[in-house]
Amino acid sequence: MQDKKHNWIKIANREALIGVGLVIINFIWWYAFAYGLGSKDPDEYRYIFGLPDWFFYSCVVGFIVMVVLVILVIKMFFVEIPFDEEEENE
């Protein structure tokens, strides 16, 4: 039982680090587009669907990219841990 618990802790730590990595990727994406494209003169902005291009890429496209990344990461790297076994043994 103790070995399983140690394994679950390792899995949980790995998944937490993956989550932190996703947050960092999201922040870098948002910052790069928001301040990269948004730092020019507002008269020079291009518009996509009525939104400034910096906002569209940082917030709209960034959201879609992050949703897809989270789905892929969950399907590929996250492991289902059965908590029912732990409750039955206690």
N, C-alpha and C positions, 0 to 999 in steps of 0.2 A: 504493500500500500504506500509506504514512504517513497519508494522508487517512482511510482506513478505520479505522486504529488510533486516530486522534484522535476519530473519530466513536464508536467503541466505548467510549472512555474517558468521553466525555460521557454516553453511555447508562448506563454503569456508575455514574457519579456520581449521575445522576438517580435511578436505581433504589435506590442506597444512601440517598439523602435520603428517598425514599418509605418505605423500611424504618424509618428513624429516626422518621419521622412516625407510622408505625403503632405503634411502641413507645411514643411519647409519648401517643398516643390510648389505648392499652391501660393505661398507668399512670394517666392522668387518670380513666378509667372505674373502674379498681379502687379508687383512692384515694377518689374521690367516694362510691362506694357503701360501701366498707369503713369509712371514717371518718365519713361522713355518717349512715348508718343505724346503724352500730356504736357510735356514741359515746353512745347513750342507755343507761339503766339496763337490765341484762339481764332484769329482770322485765317490761320493756315490749316485748321482742323479739316479733315475729311469726315464725311458722315456716312454711316451704314445703318439702314433702317431708322433714320432720324436720330441716331446716337453718335456722339463723337467716336472716332475710330479707337482712341485709347480706351474709352469706357467699354465699347463693344468687345474688344479683344481681351481686356483685363477681367471684366466681370461676366459677360455673357459667354464668350468662347471659353474662358478660364473655368467657369462653372461646369460647362459640358465636358471639358477635358478631365476635370477632377472627378466627376461622376463616373466617367468611363474608367479612369485609373483605379478608383476605389473598387468598382465592380471587378475589374481584372485582378487586382491584388487579393481581394477576398476569395475569389474562385481559385487562384493559383497558389497562394501562400498561407492562407489561414486554415486552421485545422479545427474540426468540430470536436469539442471535449465533452464527453458524456458526464454530466453532473449527477445523474440518477444513481450511478454505482456508489458514489461517495455518500449519498444520503442513506442508501440501504445498509452500508457497512457501519454506520454510526449508531 
